[in-house]
């Protein structure tokens, strides 16, 4: 048995699935051997033309370690800010904060986590 086979699986501390059209994103928090948290971001997309009884998914995964959290977050926020500023019709939550229960046009209803406790 190789060293890889003897390694314990990484414990998952948090997992969030986000369905977005034809794709599903998974945000998973795990820990290294030294107990430092990291995030894996997985994009999963069902391949077209595959049979219903045996679907095949294409997956891409990013590992994000704590030393990169801030730079990754800054870069993502900058890119999203650029889109909001330059893409006509893009509305952020900050621009429309009271719009919690209207459809976003994507077929989904916008809800806040606070709404779940009501």
N, CA, C and O atoms as CSV, one atom per row, in Angstrom:
chain,resi,resn,atom,element,x,y,z
A,1,UNK,N,N,0.845,-1.185,0.000
A,1,UNK,CA,C,0.000,0.000,0.000
A,1,UNK,C,C,0.888,1.245,0.000
A,1,UNK,O,O,1.841,1.325,0.775
A,2,UNK,N,N,0.586,2.201,-0.850
A,2,UNK,CA,C,1.403,3.411,-0.929
A,2,UNK,C,C,1.061,4.359,0.212
A,2,UNK,O,O,0.051,4.199,0.898
A,3,UNK,N,N,1.948,5.370,0.402
A,3,UNK,CA,C,1.704,6.395,1.419
A,3,UNK,C,C,0.387,7.116,1.144
A,3,UNK,O,O,-0.340,7.478,2.069
A,4,UNK,N,N,0.091,7.319,-0.137
A,4,UNK,CA,C,-1.139,8.016,-0.501
A,4,UNK,C,C,-2.360,7.234,-0.021
A,4,UNK,O,O,-3.314,7.826,0.483
A,5,UNK,N,N,-2.339,5.899,-0.175
A,5,UNK,CA,C,-3.467,5.071,0.242
A,5,UNK,C,C,-3.650,5.058,1.754
A,5,UNK,O,O,-4.760,4.850,2.243
A,6,UNK,N,N,-2.557,5.282,2.506
A,6,UNK,CA,C,-2.622,5.227,3.958
A,6,UNK,C,C,-3.042,6.557,4.586
A,6,UNK,O,O,-3.341,6.606,5.779
A,7,UNK,N,N,-3.067,7.631,3.804
A,7,UNK,CA,C,-3.436,8.940,4.344
A,7,UNK,C,C,-4.903,8.940,4.742
A,7,UNK,O,O,-5.744,8.347,4.067
A,8,UNK,N,N,-5.195,9.606,5.838
A,8,UNK,CA,C,-6.570,9.762,6.281
A,8,UNK,C,C,-7.257,10.790,5.378
A,8,UNK,O,O,-6.643,11.778,4.974
A,9,UNK,N,N,-8.534,10.552,5.065
A,9,UNK,CA,C,-9.235,11.576,4.282
A,9,UNK,C,C,-9.342,12.873,5.075
A,9,UNK,O,O,-9.444,12.858,6.302
A,10,UNK,N,N,-9.318,13.986,4.367
A,10,UNK,CA,C,-9.407,15.290,5.009
A,10,UNK,C,C,-10.823,15.498,5.535
A,10,UNK,O,O,-11.801,15.271,4.822
A,11,UNK,N,N,-10.921,15.932,6.789
A,11,UNK,CA,C,-12.231,16.210,7.360
A,11,UNK,C,C,-12.800,17.468,6.736
A,11,UNK,O,O,-12.094,18.461,6.555
A,12,UNK,N,N,-14.079,17.419,6.410
A,12,UNK,CA,C,-14.758,18.567,5.840
A,12,UNK,C,C,-15.458,19.312,6.964
A,12,UNK,O,O,-16.284,18.733,7.670
A,13,UNK,N,N,-15.137,20.591,7.139
A,13,UNK,CA,C,-15.706,21.394,8.214
A,13,UNK,C,C,-16.947,22.160,7.778
A,13,UNK,O,O,-17.825,22.462,8.587
A,14,UNK,N,N,-17.004,22.467,6.493
A,14,UNK,CA,C,-18.109,23.260,5.963
A,14,UNK,C,C,-18.257,22.920,4.497
A,14,UNK,O,O,-17.266,22.701,3.801
A,15,UNK,N,N,-19.496,22.875,4.025
A,15,UNK,CA,C,-19.741,22.640,2.613
A,15,UNK,C,C,-20.964,23.420,2.178
A,15,UNK,O,O,-21.984,23.431,2.867
A,16,UNK,N,N,-20.858,24.067,1.038
A,16,UNK,CA,C,-21.968,24.846,0.486
A,16,UNK,C,C,-22.068,24.521,-0.997
A,16,UNK,O,O,-21.095,24.650,-1.739
A,17,UNK,N,N,-23.273,24.092,-1.425
A,17,UNK,CA,C,-23.524,23.818,-2.841
A,17,UNK,C,C,-24.324,24.978,-3.412
A,17,UNK,O,O,-25.309,25.415,-2.816
A,18,UNK,N,N,-23.896,25.478,-4.576
A,18,UNK,CA,C,-24.580,26.579,-5.242
A,18,UNK,C,C,-24.908,26.127,-6.658
A,18,UNK,O,O,-24.015,25.912,-7.477
A,19,UNK,N,N,-26.191,25.988,-6.930
A,19,UNK,CA,C,-26.620,25.645,-8.289
A,19,UNK,C,C,-26.766,26.928,-9.081
A,19,UNK,O,O,-27.414,27.876,-8.638
A,20,UNK,N,N,-26.161,26.949,-10.250
A,20,UNK,CA,C,-26.161,28.150,-11.082
A,20,UNK,C,C,-26.356,27.733,-12.539
A,20,UNK,O,O,-25.391,27.519,-13.272
A,21,UNK,N,N,-27.610,27.622,-12.939
A,21,UNK,CA,C,-27.893,27.218,-14.318
A,21,UNK,C,C,-27.440,25.803,-14.569
A,21,UNK,O,O,-27.839,24.882,-13.856
A,22,UNK,N,N,-26.606,25.618,-15.582
A,22,UNK,CA,C,-26.133,24.278,-15.950
A,22,UNK,C,C,-24.946,23.828,-15.113
A,22,UNK,O,O,-24.468,22.703,-15.262
A,23,UNK,N,N,-24.475,24.692,-14.244
A,23,UNK,CA,C,-23.306,24.374,-13.423
A,23,UNK,C,C,-23.705,24.313,-11.953
A,23,UNK,O,O,-24.688,24.916,-11.523
A,24,UNK,N,N,-22.906,23.566,-11.202
A,24,UNK,CA,C,-23.034,23.549,-9.748
A,24,UNK,C,C,-21.656,23.842,-9.185
A,24,UNK,O,O,-20.656,23.281,-9.633
A,25,UNK,N,N,-21.611,24.733,-8.192
A,25,UNK,CA,C,-20.355,25.075,-7.535
A,25,UNK,C,C,-20.409,24.549,-6.109
A,25,UNK,O,O,-21.439,24.631,-5.440
A,26,UNK,N,N,-19.288,24.012,-5.657
A,26,UNK,CA,C,-19.164,23.520,-4.287
A,26,UNK,C,C,-18.044,24.293,-3.609
A,26,UNK,O,O,-16.943,24.407,-4.149
A,27,UNK,N,N,-18.326,24.821,-2.430
A,27,UNK,CA,C,-17.344,25.515,-1.617
A,27,UNK,C,C,-17.156,24.657,-0.364
A,27,UNK,O,O,-18.068,24.549,0.456
A,28,UNK,N,N,-15.986,24.054,-0.214
A,28,UNK,CA,C,-15.722,23.148,0.900
A,28,UNK,C,C,-14.541,23.639,1.722
A,28,UNK,O,O,-13.491,23.978,1.175
A,29,UNK,N,N,-14.717,23.676,3.036
A,29,UNK,CA,C,-13.634,24.046,3.950
A,29,UNK,C,C,-13.072,22.758,4.546
A,29,UNK,O,O,-13.802,21.952,5.122
A,30,UNK,N,N,-11.773,22.584,4.399
A,30,UNK,CA,C,-11.082,21.400,4.909
A,30,UNK,C,C,-9.873,21.861,5.707
A,30,UNK,O,O,-9.625,23.062,5.819
A,31,UNK,N,N,-9.122,20.923,6.260
A,31,UNK,CA,C,-7.932,21.273,7.044
A,31,UNK,C,C,-6.725,20.462,6.568
A,31,UNK,O,O,-6.848,19.300,6.181
A,32,UNK,N,N,-5.564,21.105,6.607
A,32,UNK,CA,C,-4.314,20.427,6.282
A,32,UNK,C,C,-3.907,19.560,7.472
A,32,UNK,O,O,-4.560,19.583,8.515
A,33,UNK,N,N,-2.837,18.804,7.313
A,33,UNK,CA,C,-2.335,17.980,8.431
A,33,UNK,C,C,-1.982,18.838,9.636
A,33,UNK,O,O,-2.113,18.391,10.776
A,34,UNK,N,N,-1.536,20.066,9.394
A,34,UNK,CA,C,-1.181,20.961,10.497
A,34,UNK,C,C,-2.390,21.753,11.001
A,34,UNK,O,O,-2.247,22.712,11.759
A,35,UNK,N,N,-3.584,21.335,10.566
A,35,UNK,CA,C,-4.850,21.897,11.020
A,35,UNK,C,C,-5.086,23.340,10.571
A,35,UNK,O,O,-5.770,24.098,11.261
A,36,UNK,N,N,-4.530,23.722,9.431
A,36,UNK,CA,C,-4.826,25.021,8.815
A,36,UNK,C,C,-5.960,24.820,7.817
A,36,UNK,O,O,-5.919,23.903,6.997
A,37,UNK,N,N,-6.963,25.674,7.891
A,37,UNK,CA,C,-8.090,25.574,6.977
A,37,UNK,C,C,-7.702,26.017,5.573
A,37,UNK,O,O,-6.848,26.885,5.392
A,38,UNK,N,N,-8.340,25.412,4.596
A,38,UNK,CA,C,-8.239,25.844,3.208
A,38,UNK,C,C,-9.587,25.607,2.553
A,38,UNK,O,O,-10.434,24.899,3.098
A,39,UNK,N,N,-9.786,26.199,1.386
A,39,UNK,CA,C,-11.051,26.095,0.674
A,39,UNK,C,C,-10.819,25.406,-0.660
A,39,UNK,O,O,-9.853,25.697,-1.365
A,40,UNK,N,N,-11.709,24.499,-0.991
A,40,UNK,CA,C,-11.718,23.978,-2.355
A,40,UNK,C,C,-12.982,24.507,-3.024
A,40,UNK,O,O,-14.069,24.461,-2.448
A,41,UNK,N,N,-12.825,25.004,-4.234
A,41,UNK,CA,C,-13.940,25.473,-5.039
A,41,UNK,C,C,-14.013,24.541,-6.238
A,41,UNK,O,O,-13.067,24.450,-7.020
A,42,UNK,N,N,-15.133,23.854,-6.379
A,42,UNK,CA,C,-15.308,22.891,-7.458
A,42,UNK,C,C,-16.449,23.333,-8.357
A,42,UNK,O,O,-17.543,23.643,-7.884
A,43,UNK,N,N,-16.185,23.359,-9.653
A,43,UNK,CA,C,-17.226,23.605,-10.644
A,43,UNK,C,C,-17.559,22.253,-11.261
A,43,UNK,O,O,-16.667,21.544,-11.727
A,44,UNK,N,N,-18.829,21.897,-11.267
A,44,UNK,CA,C,-19.276,20.635,-11.837
A,44,UNK,C,C,-20.303,20.923,-12.923
A,44,UNK,O,O,-21.245,21.688,-12.717
A,45,UNK,N,N,-20.108,20.304,-14.076
A,45,UNK,CA,C,-21.002,20.541,-15.205
A,45,UNK,C,C,-21.281,19.206,-15.889
A,45,UNK,O,O,-20.359,18.492,-16.284
A,46,UNK,N,N,-22.561,18.882,-16.023
A,46,UNK,CA,C,-22.942,17.641,-16.687
A,46,UNK,C,C,-22.639,17.753,-18.175
A,46,UNK,O,O,-22.993,18.743,-18.816
A,47,UNK,N,N,-21.982,16.733,-18.720
A,47,UNK,CA,C,-21.636,16.747,-20.133
A,47,UNK,C,C,-22.865,16.423,-20.974
A,47,UNK,O,O,-23.628,15.518,-20.635
A,48,UNK,N,N,-23.060,17.151,-22.062
A,48,UNK,CA,C,-24.231,16.908,-22.911
A,48,UNK,C,C,-24.110,15.576,-23.639
A,48,UNK,O,O,-23.012,15.100,-23.926
A,49,UNK,N,N,-25.265,14.987,-23.930
A,49,UNK,CA,C,-25.291,13.764,-24.716
A,49,UNK,C,C,-25.040,12.493,-23.935
A,49,UNK,O,O,-25.077,11.402,-24.506
A,50,UNK,N,N,-24.784,12.609,-22.637
A,50,UNK,CA,C,-24.565,11.408,-21.833
A,50,UNK,C,C,-25.909,10.803,-21.460
A,50,UNK,O,O,-26.913,11.513,-21.389
A,51,UNK,N,N,-25.936,9.498,-21.220
A,51,UNK,CA,C,-27.187,8.822,-20.916
A,51,UNK,C,C,-27.701,9.210,-19.528
A,51,UNK,O,O,-26.920,9.571,-18.648
A,52,UNK,N,N,-29.012,9.133,-19.344
A,52,UNK,CA,C,-29.641,9.486,-18.075
A,52,UNK,C,C,-29.226,8.530,-16.957
A,52,UNK,O,O,-29.083,8.953,-15.810
A,53,UNK,N,N,-29.032,7.244,-17.276
A,53,UNK,CA,C,-28.704,6.276,-16.231
A,53,UNK,C,C,-27.243,6.337,-15.796
A,53,UNK,O,O,-26.908,5.858,-14.713
A,54,UNK,N,N,-26.375,6.911,-16.609
A,54,UNK,CA,C,-24.959,7.041,-16.248
A,54,UNK,C,C,-24.434,8.404,-16.675
A,54,UNK,O,O,-23.625,8.492,-17.598
A,55,UNK,N,N,-24.885,9.470,-16.014
A,55,UNK,CA,C,-24.406,10.803,-16.417
A,55,UNK,C,C,-22.913,10.964,-16.126
A,55,UNK,O,O,-22.375,10.369,-15.192
A,56,UNK,N,N,-22.274,11.772,-16.939
A,56,UNK,CA,C,-20.855,12.068,-16.768
A,56,UNK,C,C,-20.725,13.565,-16.503
A,56,UNK,O,O,-21.349,14.385,-17.177
A,57,UNK,N,N,-19.903,13.905,-15.511
A,57,UNK,CA,C,-19.713,15.295,-15.127
A,57,UNK,C,C,-18.272,15.703,-15.350
A,57,UNK,O,O,-17.346,14.932,-15.095
A,58,UNK,N,N,-18.093,16.916,-15.826
A,58,UNK,CA,C,-16.776,17.524,-15.958
A,58,UNK,C,C,-16.569,18.379,-14.711
A,58,UNK,O,O,-17.420,19.201,-14.372
A,59,UNK,N,N,-15.443,18.189,-14.028
A,59,UNK,CA,C,-15.198,18.940,-12.789
A,59,UNK,C,C,-13.856,19.653,-12.869
A,59,UNK,O,O,-12.874,19.139,-13.405
A,60,UNK,N,N,-13.858,20.853,-12.313
A,60,UNK,CA,C,-12.637,21.650,-12.182
A,60,UNK,C,C,-12.544,22.087,-10.732
A,60,UNK,O,O,-13.539,22.495,-10.133
A,61,UNK,N,N,-11.351,22.000,-10.173
A,61,UNK,CA,C,-11.199,22.290,-8.753
A,61,UNK,C,C,-10.070,23.284,-8.531
A,61,UNK,O,O,-9.023,23.218,-9.175
A,62,UNK,N,N,-10.308,24.215,-7.597
A,62,UNK,CA,C,-9.300,25.191,-7.172
A,62,UNK,C,C,-9.074,24.988,-5.682
A,62,UNK,O,O,-10.031,24.875,-4.916
A,63,UNK,N,N,-7.820,24.941,-5.270
A,63,UNK,CA,C,-7.466,24.876,-3.855
A,63,UNK,C,C,-6.994,26.262,-3.440
A,63,UNK,O,O,-6.070,26.815,-4.038
A,64,UNK,N,N,-7.623,26.817,-2.423
A,64,UNK,CA,C,-7.305,28.168,-1.975
A,64,UNK,C,C,-6.833,28.103,-0.523
A,64,UNK,O,O,-7.604,27.768,0.376
A,65,UNK,N,N,-5.551,28.428,-0.304
A,65,UNK,CA,C,-4.951,28.327,1.027
A,65,UNK,C,C,-4.969,29.682,1.731
A,65,UNK,O,O,-5.035,30.731,1.090
A,66,UNK,N,N,-4.910,29.637,3.058
A,66,UNK,CA,C,-5.133,30.826,3.882
A,66,UNK,C,C,-4.217,32.001,3.531
A,66,UNK,O,O,-4.627,33.155,3.652
A,67,UNK,N,N,-3.003,31.727,3.107
A,67,UNK,CA,C,-2.097,32.826,2.781
A,67,UNK,C,C,-2.551,33.579,1.524
A,67,UNK,O,O,-2.066,34.677,1.247
A,68,UNK,N,N,-3.481,32.987,0.767
A,68,UNK,CA,C,-3.971,33.619,-0.457
A,68,UNK,C,C,-5.387,34.164,-0.335
A,68,UNK,O,O,-5.884,34.776,-1.280
A,69,UNK,N,N,-6.060,33.958,0.817
A,69,UNK,CA,C,-7.458,34.366,0.976
A,69,UNK,C,C,-7.663,35.837,0.626
A,69,UNK,O,O,-8.533,36.170,-0.179
A,70,UNK,N,N,-6.874,36.708,1.222
A,70,UNK,CA,C,-7.087,38.146,1.046
A,70,UNK,C,C,-6.857,38.586,-0.401
A,70,UNK,O,O,-7.661,39.334,-0.957
A,71,UNK,N,N,-5.755,38.123,-1.015
A,71,UNK,CA,C,-5.472,38.511,-2.394
A,71,UNK,C,C,-6.524,37.957,-3.354
A,71,UNK,O,O,-6.932,38.643,-4.291
A,72,UNK,N,N,-6.963,36.718,-3.122
A,72,UNK,CA,C,-8.010,36.123,-3.952
A,72,UNK,C,C,-9.304,36.924,-3.823
A,72,UNK,O,O,-9.936,37.257,-4.825
A,73,UNK,N,N,-9.693,37.230,-2.589
A,73,UNK,CA,C,-10.908,37.991,-2.330
A,73,UNK,C,C,-10.831,39.377,-2.967
A,73,UNK,O,O,-11.794,39.834,-3.584
A,74,UNK,N,N,-9.688,40.042,-2.818
A,74,UNK,CA,C,-9.504,41.373,-3.417
A,74,UNK,C,C,-9.637,41.307,-4.937
A,74,UNK,O,O,-10.299,42.149,-5.543
A,75,UNK,N,N,-9.010,40.312,-5.547
A,75,UNK,CA,C,-9.075,40.169,-6.997
A,75,UNK,C,C,-10.483,39.868,-7.476
A,75,UNK,O,O,-10.932,40.424,-8.479
A,76,UNK,N,N,-11.182,38.993,-6.771
A,76,UNK,CA,C,-12.557,38.662,-7.136
A,76,UNK,C,C,-13.461,39.888,-7.004
A,76,UNK,O,O,-14.255,40.173,-7.900
A,77,UNK,N,N,-13.344,40.610,-5.896
A,77,UNK,CA,C,-14.182,41.793,-5.692
A,77,UNK,C,C,-13.880,42.869,-6.742
A,77,UNK,O,O,-14.790,43.561,-7.198
A,78,UNK,N,N,-12.617,43.011,-7.123
A,78,UNK,CA,C,-12.261,43.986,-8.148
A,78,UNK,C,C,-12.875,43.599,-9.497
A,78,UNK,O,O,-13.400,44.452,-10.211
A,79,UNK,N,N,-12.808,42.318,-9.838
A,79,UNK,CA,C,-13.391,41.853,-11.097
A,79,UNK,C,C,-14.906,42.042,-11.106
A,79,UNK,O,O,-15.468,42.491,-12.106
A,80,UNK,N,N,-15.577,41.699,-9.994
A,80,UNK,CA,C,-17.028,41.875,-9.903
A,80,UNK,C,C,-17.400,43.358,-9.946
A,80,UNK,O,O,-18.399,43.731,-10.561
A,81,UNK,N,N,-16.602,44.197,-9.299
A,81,UNK,CA,C,-16.838,45.632,-9.341
A,81,UNK,C,C,-16.737,46.176,-10.759
A,81,UNK,O,O,-17.531,47.024,-11.164
A,82,UNK,N,N,-15.759,45.687,-11.508
A,82,UNK,CA,C,-15.603,46.105,-12.901
A,82,UNK,C,C,-16.848,45.740,-13.704
A,82,UNK,O,O,-17.354,46.548,-14.483
A,83,UNK,N,N,-17.336,44.513,-13.506
A,83,UNK,CA,C,-18.529,44.073,-14.241
A,83,UNK,C,C,-19.726,44.938,-13.881
A,83,UNK,O,O,-20.469,45.373,-14.762
A,84,UNK,N,N,-19.916,45.188,-12.593
A,84,UNK,CA,C,-21.054,46.017,-12.159
A,84,UNK,C,C,-20.987,47.423,-12.753
A,84,UNK,O,O,-22.013,48.020,-13.079
A,85,UNK,N,N,-19.780,47.935,-12.887
A,85,UNK,CA,C,-19.606,49.296,-13.393
A,85,UNK,C,C,-19.750,49.370,-14.911
A,85,UNK,O,O,-20.258,50.362,-15.435
A,86,UNK,N,N,-19.306,48.329,-15.624
A,86,UNK,CA,C,-19.246,48.394,-17.080
A,86,UNK,C,C,-20.318,47.573,-17.793
A,86,UNK,O,O,-20.486,47.722,-19.003
A,87,UNK,N,N,-21.041,46.721,-17.092
A,87,UNK,CA,C,-22.059,45.883,-17.724
A,87,UNK,C,C,-23.434,46.494,-17.492
A,87,UNK,O,O,-23.921,46.483,-16.362
A,88,UNK,N,N,-24.061,47.017,-18.513
A,88,UNK,CA,C,-25.387,47.613,-18.335
A,88,UNK,C,C,-26.381,46.578,-17.803
A,88,UNK,O,O,-26.383,45.420,-18.220
A,89,UNK,N,N,-27.222,47.028,-16.871
A,89,UNK,CA,C,-28.256,46.150,-16.342
A,89,UNK,C,C,-27.822,45.275,-15.185
A,89,UNK,O,O,-28.647,44.555,-14.623
A,90,UNK,N,N,-26.562,45.314,-14.814
A,90,UNK,CA,C,-26.098,44.529,-13.676
A,90,UNK,C,C,-26.370,45.315,-12.407
A,90,UNK,O,O,-25.904,46.446,-12.267
A,91,UNK,N,N,-27.121,44.732,-11.479
A,91,UNK,CA,C,-27.485,45.407,-10.236
A,91,UNK,C,C,-26.917,44.625,-9.067
A,91,UNK,O,O,-27.118,43.415,-8.963
A,92,UNK,N,N,-26.218,45.307,-8.201
A,92,UNK,CA,C,-25.660,44.652,-7.022
A,92,UNK,C,C,-26.639,44.758,-5.872
A,92,UNK,O,O,-27.567,45.565,-5.923
A,93,UNK,N,N,-26.450,43.964,-4.846
A,93,UNK,CA,C,-27.288,44.034,-3.651
A,93,UNK,C,C,-27.172,45.405,-2.988
A,93,UNK,O,O,-28.143,45.902,-2.417
A,94,UNK,N,N,-25.992,46.015,-3.060
A,94,UNK,CA,C,-25.790,47.319,-2.436
A,94,UNK,C,C,-26.642,48.381,-3.125
A,94,UNK,O,O,-27.132,49.301,-2.471
A,95,UNK,N,N,-26.823,48.260,-4.455
A,95,UNK,CA,C,-27.598,49.231,-5.199
A,95,UNK,C,C,-29.094,49.043,-4.991
A,95,UNK,O,O,-29.860,49.986,-5.185
A,96,UNK,N,N,-29.533,47.838,-4.597
A,96,UNK,CA,C,-30.949,47.536,-4.475
A,96,UNK,C,C,-31.188,46.674,-3.236
A,96,UNK,O,O,-31.665,45.547,-3.364
A,97,UNK,N,N,-30.868,47.178,-2.031
A,97,UNK,CA,C,-30.891,46.352,-0.830
A,97,UNK,C,C,-32.268,45.896,-0.379
A,97,UNK,O,O,-32.359,44.872,0.298
A,98,UNK,N,N,-33.344,46.596,-0.714
A,98,UNK,CA,C,-34.667,46.218,-0.243
A,98,UNK,C,C,-35.380,45.245,-1.155
A,98,UNK,O,O,-36.560,44.967,-0.942
A,99,UNK,N,N,-34.720,44.726,-2.148
A,99,UNK,CA,C,-35.356,43.889,-3.150
A,99,UNK,C,C,-35.145,42.413,-2.845
A,99,UNK,O,O,-34.583,41.690,-3.668
A,100,UNK,N,N,-35.586,41.951,-1.671
A,100,UNK,CA,C,-35.330,40.585,-1.243
A,100,UNK,C,C,-36.280,39.560,-1.819
A,100,UNK,O,O,-35.925,38.385,-1.909
A,101,UNK,N,N,-37.496,39.968,-2.219
A,101,UNK,CA,C,-38.472,38.964,-2.591
A,101,UNK,C,C,-38.925,39.057,-4.044
A,101,UNK,O,O,-39.930,38.449,-4.410
A,102,UNK,N,N,-38.219,39.790,-4.864
A,102,UNK,CA,C,-38.576,39.863,-6.264
A,102,UNK,C,C,-37.660,38.961,-7.059
A,102,UNK,O,O,-36.508,38.733,-6.689
A,103,UNK,N,N,-38.183,38.458,-8.142
A,103,UNK,CA,C,-37.409,37.562,-8.996
A,103,UNK,C,C,-36.245,38.326,-9.608
A,103,UNK,O,O,-36.378,39.497,-9.961
A,104,UNK,N,N,-35.120,37.669,-9.731
A,104,UNK,CA,C,-33.940,38.294,-10.308
A,104,UNK,C,C,-33.930,38.181,-11.824
A,104,UNK,O,O,-32.996,38.644,-12.477
A,105,UNK,N,N,-34.980,37.557,-12.396
A,105,UNK,CA,C,-35.003,37.371,-13.835
A,105,UNK,C,C,-34.381,36.060,-14.253
A,105,UNK,O,O,-34.439,35.702,-15.429
A,106,UNK,N,N,-33.784,35.327,-13.317
A,106,UNK,CA,C,-33.149,34.061,-13.641
A,106,UNK,C,C,-34.042,32.881,-13.316
A,106,UNK,O,O,-33.626,31.734,-13.477
A,107,UNK,N,N,-35.278,33.139,-12.857
A,107,UNK,CA,C,-36.157,32.056,-12.476
A,107,UNK,C,C,-36.042,31.706,-11.007
A,107,UNK,O,O,-36.715,30.785,-10.543
A,108,UNK,N,N,-35.223,32.403,-10.275
A,108,UNK,CA,C,-35.041,32.163,-8.857
A,108,UNK,C,C,-35.488,33.390,-8.080
A,108,UNK,O,O,-35.504,34.501,-8.609
A,109,UNK,N,N,-35.844,33.184,-6.838
A,109,UNK,CA,C,-36.239,34.282,-5.970
A,109,UNK,C,C,-35.076,34.633,-5.066
A,109,UNK,O,O,-34.435,33.746,-4.503
A,110,UNK,N,N,-34.798,35.923,-4.922
A,110,UNK,CA,C,-33.744,36.362,-4.020
A,110,UNK,C,C,-34.254,36.285,-2.592
A,110,UNK,O,O,-35.289,36.872,-2.276
A,111,UNK,N,N,-33.548,35.573,-1.723
A,111,UNK,CA,C,-33.897,35.532,-0.312
A,111,UNK,C,C,-32.646,35.784,0.500
A,111,UNK,O,O,-31.534,35.472,0.071
A,112,UNK,N,N,-32.838,36.343,1.660
A,112,UNK,CA,C,-31.740,36.566,2.586
A,112,UNK,C,C,-31.830,35.504,3.671
A,112,UNK,O,O,-32.918,34.985,3.924
A,113,UNK,N,N,-30.732,35.169,4.315
A,113,UNK,CA,C,-30.753,34.171,5.360
A,113,UNK,C,C,-31.635,34.611,6.528
A,113,UNK,O,O,-32.217,33.767,7.209
A,114,UNK,N,N,-31.741,35.915,6.770
A,114,UNK,CA,C,-32.623,36.424,7.813
A,114,UNK,C,C,-34.068,36.027,7.562
A,114,UNK,O,O,-34.838,35.846,8.505
A,115,UNK,N,N,-34.445,35.888,6.275
A,115,UNK,CA,C,-35.818,35.514,5.935
A,115,UNK,C,C,-36.154,34.107,6.406
A,115,UNK,O,O,-37.326,33.804,6.628
A,116,UNK,N,N,-35.173,33.249,6.563
A,116,UNK,CA,C,-35.417,31.864,6.945
A,116,UNK,C,C,-35.875,31.727,8.384
A,116,UNK,O,O,-36.517,30.734,8.725
A,117,UNK,N,N,-35.567,32.687,9.235
A,117,UNK,CA,C,-35.944,32.603,10.633
A,117,UNK,C,C,-37.319,33.189,10.909
A,117,UNK,O,O,-37.790,33.124,12.044
A,118,UNK,N,N,-37.973,33.757,9.910
A,118,UNK,CA,C,-39.278,34.394,10.086
A,118,UNK,C,C,-40.391,33.371,10.045
A,118,UNK,O,O,-41.562,33.727,10.177
